[in-house]
Amino acid sequence: MEASQIADLLRAIAEVVESDPKLAKAVEKCLINSLNAQKSKDSSDATPKQSDASKTLENGDIILIECRQILREQGEEQLRFYLTELG
């Protein structure tokens, strides 16, 4: 998958999430759970940080970051699975 295709995919995801408040809430919940799981995994982080997910979610930045990370680290199939779970 080329970089421009990935960018188009992420833009499309952001547009859908921005247009559907229920989906945005589901994505926010999933992202918070994912971030919490990552924090537990990274026990070297001694100071817990509060998530700004609700503020950043309005413009889709967190979703794009999460999608990029999944695509980069786990591949296209895992990204599809993640997006399917989001609804």
Sequence and secondary structure as in RCSB ss.txt:
>XXXX:A:sequence
MEASQIADLLRAIAEVVESDPKLAKAVEKCLINSLNAQKSKDSSDATPKQSDASKTLENGDIILIECRQILREQG
EEQLRFYLTELG
>XXXX:A:secstr
  HHHHHHHHHHHHHHHHH HHHHHHHHHHHHHHHHHHHHH TT  S     HHHHHTTTHHHHHHHHHHHHHH 
HHHHHHHHHHH 
